[in-house]
Amino acid sequence: MVRSPVQSDADASGSDRFGVPAIEMIDVNKWYGTFHVLKSINLEVQRRERIVICGPSGSGKSTLIRCINRLEAHQQGRIVVDGNELTEDLRQIDAIRSEVGMVFQSFNLFPHLSVLDNLCLAPQWVRKMPRAEAEQVAMEYLERVKIPEQAMKYPGQLSGGQQQRVAIARALCMSPKIMLFDEPTSALDPEMVKEVLDVMIELADQGMTMLCVTHEMGFAKAVADRVIFMDDGEIVEIAPPSEFFTMPRSQRTKDFLGQILAH
């Protein structure tokens, strides 16, 4: 039987790991040359917590989540994922990446491979899963994202919304403990946004630890345990949606919400 990616860590490992936060970022700083893109970031994400990160363009949102699986390297501070600190050790990085799924703005599917082959690739190469089992897992997650009938098609034959759902299913095939979403609906036509958000809402309802960079404030209100507002490389405000949208404390947050909710 295939283990669900939202099965508890206690069930998966035989011991209770709920005392260990899913993610810890301690005084994290990052520069691009002289540009200080992340400034003393401190954040703790608990297991099964759903975090939405919002803020203006260039505020450091995407860089923050890309640092969590070392797609971007931080220069100062500590990042600990599932109890393991990110260092320069490539084996450690690979181990952490195998437990952290990521979905990007662009779908990043291999155009020359079928949908099924796209989903089977990582379980076979990274998890050393036999092909038959990888196909079974892949079809389970294509069912979950409601496109099993697209298994033998190529990415170019699918709509943008379908491709993004394939990308989500591909990440889930690795049974990740944490899912990172980097503006997953920003490249989609408006009519395709809902189908992707519905899949993400279902994941959230099943207890997946999630960090999502998005401007979809309706999604934040419906799903998030906490909303983070970033500006100029800093975490300006963190609050539950009920407080974030009705009683923002920072003037920068108020200005941002005034602009984004007006559209």
Secondary structure, DSSP 8 states (H G I E B T S, - for coil): ----TTS-HHHHHSS--TTS-SEEEEEEEEEETTEEEEEEEEEEE-TT-EEEEE-STTSSHHHHHHHHTTSS--SEEEEEETTEE--S-HHHHHHHHTTEEEE-SS----TTS-HHHHHHHHHHHTS---HHHHHHHHHHHHHHTT-GGGTTS-GGGS-HHHHHHHHHHHHHTT--SEEEEESTTTTS-HHHHHHHHHHHHHHHHTT-EEEEE-S-HHHHHHH-SEEEEEETTEEEEEE-HHHHTTS--SHHHHHHHHHHTT-
